[in-house]
Amino acid sequence: MAVVVVFDFDKTIIDCDSDNWVVDELGLTPLFTQLLPTMPWNSLMDRMFMELHSQRKTMEDIAEILKKAPLHPRIISAIKSAHASGCDLRVVSDANAFFIETVLKHHGLIDYFSEIHTNPSFVDGEGRLRILPYYDFKSSSHGCNICPPNMCKGLVMERLRASATTEGKKRFIYLGDGIADFCSALKLGEDDFLMPRKNYPIWEIICRNPKIIKARINEWIDGEEMEKILLHLITTISISGGEKCNNMWTDKCSMDSHKGFQSVLPVPH
């Protein structure tokens, strides 16, 4: 049984929000906070790189900050093991191509992913990093009231599932932490698996709406637990087709003590 594993990036592959990480590390938090109420997040990040360029910060300066973003070593091994097991690995993220590719290349992970769906980025003629929206929300709306205007992860998942079914039956495993990841989760079927990060926004939404998710839910807390659960699911699907994969959801929220698309970005090899 073919398995497609879809990872969010921020707070899933890396243990922070990459936008906030760069903004904080390069001293732009006051300006970021001031401008946040005035424009969409995606547009604001593009504005931050204009400011960094005016301060003579280079692409290399930004890359060095990204390389220091926290990434649990067991997540690295989980990605490598999942790929070695024959899984097709994808990224669906509201970060941007430069951030994701820089981090994955730094940790030797870029070649393990077949596709990265995220906000495009490029360096303009002046050497400034530019961030574009995945979906051109200025010309029309994607119509989703869960996701931000620049990207609906649910629509991306619909496209991934539709393209996968043309190649034969596949099972999806989706890992994420945020509100938009819940939109992706709504597109999963009964034979798929959702791995929400516990005590993050997606978990809180699921706690309020557990029956709306068709996929089997297997939550995780940190990199060590993610690796253990992910590889267990992959192994069980490979052996039994998934029939023996138990849904680990047992009303755990009540027991919890904490409460027009852009083209797919090809992974550079």
Secondary structure as UniProt FT lines:
FT   STRAND          2..7
FT   TURN            11..13
FT   HELIX           18..25
FT   TURN            26..27
FT   HELIX           29..35
FT   HELIX           36..38
FT   HELIX           41..54
FT   TURN            55..56
FT   HELIX           59..67
FT   HELIX           73..84
FT   TURN            85..86
FT   STRAND          88..96
FT   HELIX           97..106
FT   TURN            107..108
FT   HELIX           110..112
FT   STRAND          113..119
FT   STRAND          121..123
FT   TURN            125..126
FT   STRAND          129..131
FT   TURN            137..139
FT   TURN            149..150
FT   HELIX           153..165
FT   TURN            166..167
FT   STRAND          170..176
FT   HELIX           179..185
FT   TURN            186..187
FT   TURN            190..191
FT   STRAND          193..197
FT   TURN            198..199
FT   HELIX           201..208
FT   HELIX           210..212
FT   STRAND          216..217
FT   HELIX           223..240
FT   TURN            241..244
FT   HELIX           252..255
FT   STRAND          265..266
//
